[in-house]
Amino acid sequence: MQQSFQAIVLRQIKYSDKSNIVTLYTQERGRISALIPAQSSRKAKVSRNLFQPLFILDLVYTQRTSNGIGRIVEAKLHYPAIHIMTDPSKMSLVLFLGEFLYGLLQEESGSHSLFVFLTRSIQWLDTSEKSIANFHLAFLLRLMHFVGITPNLEDYVPSAYFDLRDGAFVALRPLHQQVIYGADLEKLVSVLRMTYNNMHLYKMSRSERRTLLQLILDYYQVHYSSLQELHSLKIMQELFD
């Protein structure tokens, strides 16, 4: 049975001499995996060159029930991210965020609001003419809302501790070590209201940006054990530092 839908590319890996496996996020079915040809030709309906991290595609997909891996029988760009494809800084961001989302999005059920957030974020990055040095921070902070781990700022006071396990500000330090407090917590709280529209106003040093990103990643990793070491992180940091 064939289905047509939009999808966001998360990853492509080699499967055999003839096929690659792509992992995609869709509004209708959440995370799916599918086979595509390992080689491309001008006449082919599916080009592996389309399956780059965070590309938004229109697909015709056939599910194969034997191993859970489908097959893409037709693919074309839904949104041509021209500036991302030609800007090394923007490309490094999508490589990092694609790897992050690959680890985060494990559910086999879709979310309309999350899919819209992701597609709009990709389009915003592509067309932005302002500084994008803080884009990954704003993206990860906004994403918290869609995965249900946004901290409640109303509970914050300067002497508070942030319990990473509960995702809450508390008056007493937890007995476990998964906690943020002091200067690190002040830095994190200072950016929790960061958006794409105001992120260029947040001026910070290389060290401050790295610290904030690590704090945010630590929080995600407490809640999502599927998030492992991010190999593209070093590349992105080198470009923006």
C-alpha positions in Angstrom: 0.0 0.0 0.0 1.4 3.4 -1.0 1.1 6.5 1.0 1.9 10.2 0.2 3.1 12.6 2.8 5.7 15.2 3.8 8.8 14.1 5.8 11.8 15.7 7.4 15.1 13.8 6.8 17.0 12.9 10.0 19.7 10.6 8.7 20.9 8.5 5.8 23.3 5.5 6.1 24.7 2.8 3.8 22.7 -0.5 3.9 24.1 -2.4 1.0 25.8 -1.8 -2.4 22.3 -1.2 -3.8 20.4 0.5 -1.0 20.7 3.1 1.7 18.5 3.4 4.8 17.0 6.8 5.5 15.3 7.8 8.8 12.5 10.4 8.5 10.1 12.2 10.8 6.5 12.5 9.5 3.4 14.2 10.9 1.3 11.1 10.2 3.5 8.3 11.4 6.2 9.9 13.5 9.6 8.3 12.9 10.0 5.9 10.0 12.8 4.1 8.2 12.9 3.4 4.5 15.1 2.1 1.7 16.3 4.3 -1.1 18.7 3.5 -4.0 22.4 3.9 -3.1 23.1 5.3 -6.6 21.3 8.1 -8.3 20.5 8.7 -12.0 18.9 11.5 -13.9 15.8 9.4 -14.7 15.4 8.0 -11.2 12.3 9.0 -9.2 14.3 8.8 -6.0 17.7 10.6 -5.7 19.8 9.9 -2.6 21.0 13.5 -2.8 17.6 14.7 -1.7 18.0 12.9 1.7 20.2 15.5 3.4 19.7 16.3 7.2 16.5 18.4 7.8 15.5 18.5 4.1 11.7 18.7 3.8 10.4 16.3 1.2 7.2 15.2 -0.5 7.3 11.4 -0.6 5.5 8.4 -1.9 6.1 5.5 0.5 5.4 1.8 0.5 5.4 -0.1 3.9 7.1 -3.5 4.0 5.6 -5.4 7.0 8.3 -8.1 7.2 11.0 -5.9 8.7 9.3 -2.6 9.4 11.4 -0.8 6.8 9.5 0.7 3.9 10.6 1.8 0.5 10.6 5.3 -1.0 9.2 5.1 -4.5 9.1 8.8 -5.3 10.7 11.9 -3.7 10.9 15.6 -4.4 11.8 18.7 -2.5 8.8 20.2 -0.7 10.9 23.3 0.4 14.1 24.1 -1.4 16.4 25.3 1.4 18.7 27.2 -1.0 20.5 29.2 1.6 21.1 26.3 3.9 22.6 24.3 1.1 25.1 27.1 0.2 25.9 28.5 3.7 28.5 26.4 5.7 27.3 27.9 9.0 23.7 27.0 8.4 24.6 23.6 7.1 26.6 22.9 10.2 23.6 23.7 12.3 21.3 21.4 10.4 23.9 18.6 10.7 24.0 19.0 14.4 20.2 19.4 14.9 19.5 16.5 12.5 21.8 14.2 14.6 20.1 15.5 17.8 16.6 14.9 16.5 17.6 11.4 15.3 18.4 10.5 18.9 15.4 12.3 20.4 12.5 11.3 18.1 12.0 7.6 18.7 8.2 7.5 18.8 6.3 5.7 16.0 3.5 8.2 16.3 3.4 11.7 14.8 2.6 15.1 16.2 1.1 17.9 14.1 2.3 20.7 16.3 5.9 19.3 16.5 6.0 18.7 12.7 4.9 22.3 12.1 7.4 23.6 14.6 10.2 21.7 12.9 9.3 22.7 9.3 8.9 26.4 10.3 12.2 26.4 12.1 14.0 25.0 9.1 12.4 27.6 6.9 13.2 30.4 9.4 16.9 29.3 9.5 17.0 29.2 5.7 15.7 32.7 5.2 17.2 34.4 8.2 19.6 37.3 7.4 20.3 38.1 11.1 23.0 36.4 13.2 22.3 32.7 13.6 25.0 32.0 16.2 22.3 31.3 18.9 19.9 29.5 16.6 20.6 26.0 18.0 20.0 27.3 21.6 16.7 28.9 20.6 15.7 25.7 18.8 16.5 23.4 21.7 14.8 25.7 24.2 11.6 26.0 22.1 11.6 22.2 21.4 11.2 21.6 25.1 7.6 22.6 24.9 6.8 20.1 22.2 8.4 17.2 24.1 6.9 18.2 27.5 10.0 19.2 29.5 9.7 23.0 29.6 10.7 24.4 33.0 8.1 26.6 34.8 9.8 29.9 35.2 7.2 31.1 37.7 8.8 28.8 40.3 12.3 30.3 39.9 14.0 32.4 42.6 17.7 33.4 42.6 18.5 30.9 45.4 16.7 28.0 43.7 18.1 24.7 42.4 17.0 23.2 39.1 16.3 19.5 39.5 17.0 18.0 36.0 15.1 14.8 36.8 11.9 16.6 37.7 12.4 19.5 35.4 11.5 21.9 38.3 13.0 24.7 40.4 13.3 23.6 44.0 14.3 25.4 47.3 16.4 22.5 48.6 19.2 20.8 46.8 18.2 17.3 45.6 20.2 14.3 47.0 21.2 13.2 43.5 23.8 15.0 41.4 21.6 15.9 38.4 21.1 19.5 39.4 22.0 22.9 38.2 22.5 25.8 40.6 24.4 29.1 41.1 26.0 30.9 38.2 25.2 28.1 35.7 21.5 28.3 36.6 21.4 32.0 36.3 22.9 31.7 32.8 20.2 29.0 31.9 17.3 31.1 33.2 18.6 34.2 31.3 18.0 32.4 28.0 14.8 30.5 28.7 12.7 33.2 26.9 15.0 33.2 23.9 13.1 33.0 20.5 14.2 33.2 16.9 13.1 36.8 16.8 15.1 38.0 19.7 18.1 35.6 19.8 20.3 38.1 18.0 20.0 40.4 21.0 21.7 37.8 23.3 25.4 38.7 23.2 27.6 36.0 24.7 31.2 34.7 24.5 32.3 31.4 23.0 32.7 30.0 26.6 29.2 31.2 27.6 27.6 29.7 24.5 29.3 26.4 25.0 28.3 26.3 28.7 24.7 27.0 27.9 24.5 24.4 25.2 26.0 21.7 27.5 23.5 22.6 30.3 20.6 22.2 27.8 22.0 19.0 26.4 22.5 17.6 30.0 18.8 18.3 30.7 17.6 16.5 27.5 19.9 13.6 28.2 18.4 13.0 31.6 15.0 12.6 30.0 16.1 10.8 26.8 18.6 8.1 27.2 18.6 7.6 23.4 20.7 10.8 23.1 24.3 9.8 23.0 27.5 11.6 22.0 26.8 14.1 19.2 29.6 13.8 16.7 28.6 16.9 14.7 28.7 19.1 17.8 32.5 19.8 17.5 32.1 20.9 13.8 29.3 23.3 14.7 31.2 24.8 17.6 34.4 25.3 15.5 32.4 27.3 12.9 30.6 29.5 15.4 33.6 30.0 17.7 
